[in-house]
Amino acid sequence: MIEHLEDSLLGDYLPTLQYDNDLKNPKFLQIKSLLKKAEESLKDILPNDLYQIKHRTHQFKNIALCPWIGIHSRQNEYYQNAQEGIYLTLLWKVDGSGICVSLQIGTNSQKKPNEIRPRTLSIINSWG
């Protein structure tokens, strides 16, 4: 599904700047629909009790430069959201040339790098 989604978003869907923050633009609505399908596919693969999967195309009235899908742990010691902690993302390149897998740190996080590494390794090891 992800390979198909990557191909689907190439061409004239990205960059998202072309939509000028028009959340009703038909092509933007197609991107949202494709990302929702990818989110559902990932939910079928990853155990729902362990992971929360959420796609992002915009925040409030601002379209994201890079659409992305976040994979967040539900385990108490690891549960994270986009504002805090550490989580995995599938992040589309701005020009639509591909997808990156990225380990993200929350925008409000005040963790020091020496605190992040052990937690990251612990999360990776829990994936087995």
Residue pairs with C-beta under 8 A, 6 or more apart in sequence:
1 37
1 38
1 41
1 42
2 38
2 41
2 90
2 99
5 34
5 35
5 37
5 38
6 92
6 98
6 99
8 34
9 31
9 34
9 67
9 92
9 96
10 96
10 97
11 96
12 18
12 27
13 27
13 30
13 31
13 96
14 31
14 67
14 92
14 93
14 94
14 95
14 96
15 65
15 94
15 95
15 96
16 28
16 31
16 57
16 63
16 64
16 65
16 66
16 67
16 94
17 65
18 27
19 25
19 27
19 28
19 63
21 61
21 62
21 63
22 28
22 63
23 58
23 61
23 63
28 57
28 63
31 57
31 67
32 55
32 57
35 55
35 57
35 67
35 69
36 55
38 55
38 69
38 90
39 53
39 54
39 55
39 69
42 53
42 69
42 71
43 53
46 53
46 71
49 74
50 73
50 74
50 75
51 71
51 72
51 73
51 74
52 70
52 71
52 72
52 73
52 74
53 69
53 70
53 71
53 72
54 69
54 70
54 72
55 67
55 68
55 69
55 70
56 64
56 67
56 68
56 69
56 70
56 82
57 63
57 64
57 67
58 64
65 94
66 91
66 92
66 93
66 94
67 92
68 89
68 90
68 91
68 92
69 89
69 90
70 82
70 87
70 88
70 89
70 104
71 87
71 88
71 89
71 90
72 79
72 80
72 81
72 87
73 79
73 80
73 87
73 123
73 126
75 126
78 85
78 86
78 119
78 122
78 123
78 126
79 85
80 86
80 87
80 106
81 87
81 106
82 104
82 106
82 107
83 106
83 107
83 108
83 109
84 106
84 108
84 109
85 105
85 106
85 109
85 111
86 103
86 104
86 105
86 106
86 109
86 116
86 119
86 120
86 123
87 103
87 104
87 106
88 101
88 102
88 103
88 104
89 101
89 102
89 103
89 104
90 99
90 100
90 101
91 99
91 100
91 101
91 102
92 98
92 99
92 100
93 99
93 100
103 120
105 111
105 116
111 119
